[in-house]
Structures are given as structure tokens and as C-alpha cells.
Amino acid sequence: MAVHVNHLNQAVNKRTGKTTTQVIAARVVQEARTLLHHTDWTVSEIAWCLGFDELPPFMRFFKKHTAHTPLAFRHLVQV
């Protein structure tokens, strides 16, 4: 992006009131929810697609941000 990381962080925080990490995490969670709802991909495939090398870190990340495991979330939206 040709911008210093500190400048990017300040700009994102000024614009959104959130840290860059929070903005990225929210986007990843949004994409994970969409993939869980609209695809028949396995949770492992979704984790890999979103940049997680292994399943357990993705499951912890998803549960931390949604209070549900990926499979529980998929079940909730399909009911």
C-alpha cells in the first residue's frame, strides 16, 4: 500500500474507532459466516481459504468472535 504501518493504523482508527486488527478480524469473521452459510465446504476448507494453516486456530478464532463453533453456527443458520 506504500504507507507506513503507523500511518495506516492511525488512519483506520480515526476513521472507524477500531484498531486495524479489529477491522481485519471482523472482515474475516464476516467472510467465514458467509462461507458457512452459503457453501457446502468443510470447516477445514473454509479455514484454509481464510488463511489459517490448521483447523484449531480457526475454530478458536471463530468461537471467540461469535460465541459459536463453526459447525454450531452452520447448524443455526440452516434451521
N, C-alpha and C positions, 0 to 999 in steps of 0.2 A: 504494500500500500504506500510505500515511500513516506511513512510517517513514523516518528519516534513513538515507542510504546507508551511513554508517559503522556505524550500529547493525545494519543488515541484514548487512553484511559480517562483523561480529564474531559475530553470532548464527549465521550459516551456517558460519563457520569453527569455532566452538565445537562445533556440532552434528555437522559432517561431517569436520572436519580438512582441508577443502579451501577454496579461495577461491571466491567467488561465480562468477567467470569459469570456473573449472574445472567447477563443478557445471552451469552452463548449457551449456558445451561438451559435456560428457558426455551431457546430455539431447538436444542437437541431433544428436550422432553416433548415439545410440540410435534416434532417430526416422528418421534417414537410412538406417540399416541396415534398419529395419523396412520403410520405403517401397521400398527397393531390392529387398528380398526378396519382398514381398507385393503389389507393384503392377507394372504394365507401363508406368508413367510414364517419360518420358525423364529423364535425369540433369538436364537443364535445368529441367524441370518440378519436380523434387524440390528443386533448388537454390532456385528461386523460392518454392516453398511454405515453405521453411525460412528465408526472409528474405534470401537472397543475391540481389543485383541482377544479378550476372553469374556465369557458369559458372566461370571460372578461380579466383576466390577460394574457391568451394565445393570445387572439386577439390583445391586446396592444403590447405584445412582438413581435408577428409575423409582425405586421404593422411597428413597429419601425425598424426592421431589413430588411424588404423587400419593404416598402412603399406601400404595398397592404394588404388588409384584406385577411384572408384565402380563403373566397369564391371568391373574385375577382381574386386571384392567380389561384385557381382551374379553373375558367372560362377562364383565359388567356391561360393556358396550354392545355385546351381541345379544343380550337379553331383551 
